[in-house]
Amino acid sequence: MSESEEIILCGIEHAELLAEMHLRSFAGAAWSAKDFLGLLVQKTNKGFIYCNNRKPVGFIIWQEVVGEAEILTFCVDPDFRRLGYSKNIIVKLFEYLDQVSVNKMFLEVSEDNIIALSLYKAMGFVEIARRSKYYHKPDGSTVDAVIMSADI
């Protein structure tokens, strides 16, 4: 990690920032500060904010339980996409999880999120199942959730 990059562990004091960043990435389905507070007070949920030059560019929240983890939400600010931050965040997460003896990671992603699917596959995730018609789009249509896993 370069001197301009920094990882900040998420706490309840970051709920507003996380909600603002989430809104920029998921306008139609953004989580509120109250939602993030509810997540961050649970001992099994953890997260970090990835900063470059002291500017938050993305974050990831996950849940750890008995050697496994699941990404609950993950985003990079639209102004900082396609610059490698998503990959950097996942690499840092894998490094952290390896240190705390987590050996399996899970996530769910919309089947129409081609960019995210490509990233996850490049990072070693494989599809293990689907949730049919899980995500509801603003136009009333639905898309499957692709459930993926990766060994750490």
C-alpha positions as CSV (number, residue, x, y, z in Angstrom):
1,M,0.0,0.0,0.0
2,S,1.4,3.4,-1.0
3,E,1.7,6.3,1.4
4,S,-1.3,7.9,-0.2
5,E,-3.5,4.9,0.6
6,E,-5.0,4.3,4.0
7,I,-7.4,1.8,5.5
8,I,-9.8,3.0,8.2
9,L,-11.7,0.5,10.3
10,C,-15.4,1.3,10.3
11,G,-17.1,2.3,13.4
12,I,-20.5,3.7,14.3
13,E,-19.0,7.2,13.9
14,H,-18.8,6.5,10.1
15,A,-22.5,5.6,9.6
16,E,-23.3,9.0,7.9
17,L,-20.3,8.8,5.6
18,L,-21.1,5.2,4.6
19,A,-24.7,6.1,3.9
20,E,-23.6,9.0,1.7
21,M,-21.2,6.8,-0.2
22,H,-23.7,4.0,-0.6
23,L,-26.3,6.5,-2.0
24,R,-23.8,7.6,-4.7
25,S,-23.4,3.9,-5.7
26,F,-26.8,2.5,-5.2
27,A,-29.3,5.4,-5.6
28,G,-32.3,3.2,-5.9
29,A,-31.5,0.9,-3.1
30,A,-29.2,2.9,-0.8
31,W,-28.9,2.0,2.9
32,S,-29.4,4.8,5.5
33,A,-27.1,5.8,8.3
34,K,-29.5,4.0,10.6
35,D,-29.0,0.8,8.6
36,F,-25.3,1.1,8.9
37,L,-25.5,1.8,12.6
38,G,-27.6,-1.4,13.0
39,L,-24.9,-3.4,11.1
40,L,-21.9,-1.9,12.9
41,V,-23.1,-2.5,16.4
42,Q,-23.1,-6.2,15.8
43,K,-19.9,-7.8,16.8
44,T,-19.8,-10.2,13.8
45,N,-19.9,-7.3,11.3
46,K,-16.8,-5.4,10.4
47,G,-15.8,-3.0,7.7
48,F,-13.2,-0.7,6.4
49,I,-13.0,2.5,4.4
50,Y,-10.3,2.7,1.7
51,C,-8.9,6.2,1.3
52,N,-6.5,7.7,-1.2
53,N,-4.9,11.0,-0.3
54,R,-7.2,11.1,2.8
55,K,-10.2,11.0,0.5
56,P,-12.6,8.0,1.1
57,V,-13.0,6.3,-2.2
58,G,-14.8,3.1,-1.2
59,F,-15.7,0.8,1.6
60,I,-16.6,-2.8,2.3
61,I,-18.7,-4.3,5.1
62,W,-18.6,-8.0,5.9
63,Q,-19.8,-10.5,8.5
64,E,-17.4,-13.0,10.1
65,V,-18.7,-16.3,11.6
66,V,-16.7,-19.4,12.5
67,G,-14.0,-19.2,9.8
68,E,-16.2,-17.8,7.1
69,A,-17.2,-14.3,5.9
70,E,-19.8,-12.8,3.8
71,I,-19.6,-9.4,2.1
72,L,-22.7,-7.5,3.1
73,T,-22.1,-4.4,0.9
74,F,-19.2,-3.0,-1.1
75,C,-18.9,0.1,-3.2
76,V,-16.4,2.5,-4.8
77,D,-17.5,6.1,-5.3
78,P,-18.5,6.5,-9.0
79,D,-15.8,9.3,-9.4
80,F,-13.1,6.7,-8.5
81,R,-14.2,3.7,-10.5
82,R,-12.0,1.9,-13.1
83,L,-8.9,3.0,-11.2
84,G,-8.2,-0.3,-9.5
85,Y,-9.7,0.5,-6.1
86,S,-12.2,-2.3,-6.1
87,K,-9.4,-4.9,-6.6
88,N,-7.3,-3.2,-3.9
89,I,-10.2,-3.3,-1.4
90,I,-10.8,-7.0,-2.0
91,V,-7.0,-7.7,-1.8
92,K,-6.9,-5.9,1.6
93,L,-9.9,-7.7,2.8
94,F,-8.4,-11.1,1.9
95,E,-5.2,-10.2,3.6
96,Y,-7.1,-9.2,6.8
97,L,-9.3,-12.3,6.7
98,D,-6.3,-14.6,6.3
99,Q,-4.7,-13.1,9.4
100,V,-7.9,-13.8,11.5
101,S,-8.2,-17.4,10.2
102,V,-11.2,-16.9,7.9
103,N,-10.8,-19.4,5.0
104,K,-14.0,-18.9,2.9
105,M,-15.7,-15.8,1.6
106,F,-19.2,-15.5,0.2
107,L,-21.1,-12.7,-1.6
108,E,-24.2,-12.1,-3.6
109,V,-24.3,-9.9,-6.7
110,S,-27.0,-9.0,-9.2
111,E,-26.7,-11.1,-12.4
112,D,-26.9,-7.9,-14.5
113,N,-23.9,-6.3,-12.7
114,I,-21.4,-7.5,-15.3
115,I,-18.6,-5.3,-14.1
116,A,-18.8,-6.7,-10.5
117,L,-19.2,-10.2,-11.8
118,S,-16.0,-9.8,-13.9
119,L,-14.1,-8.4,-10.9
120,Y,-15.2,-11.2,-8.5
121,K,-14.3,-13.9,-11.0
122,A,-10.9,-12.3,-11.6
123,M,-10.4,-12.3,-7.8
124,G,-11.1,-16.1,-7.6
125,F,-14.8,-16.2,-6.8
126,V,-16.9,-18.9,-8.4
127,E,-20.7,-19.1,-8.7
128,I,-22.2,-21.6,-6.3
129,A,-25.9,-20.9,-6.5
130,R,-28.6,-18.4,-7.5
131,R,-31.5,-16.7,-5.8
132,S,-34.2,-16.5,-8.4
133,K,-35.8,-13.1,-9.0
134,Y,-34.1,-11.7,-5.8
135,Y,-33.4,-8.1,-6.9
136,H,-36.3,-5.8,-7.8
137,K,-35.5,-3.1,-10.3
138,P,-37.2,0.3,-10.4
139,D,-39.1,-0.7,-13.6
140,G,-40.7,-3.7,-11.7
141,S,-38.6,-6.4,-13.3
142,T,-36.5,-8.8,-11.3
143,V,-33.0,-10.3,-11.7
144,D,-31.3,-13.2,-10.0
145,A,-28.8,-12.9,-7.3
146,V,-25.6,-14.8,-8.1
147,I,-24.1,-16.4,-5.0
148,M,-20.3,-16.7,-5.2
149,S,-17.6,-18.0,-3.0
150,A,-13.8,-17.9,-2.8
151,D,-11.2,-19.6,-0.8
152,I,-8.9,-17.3,1.2
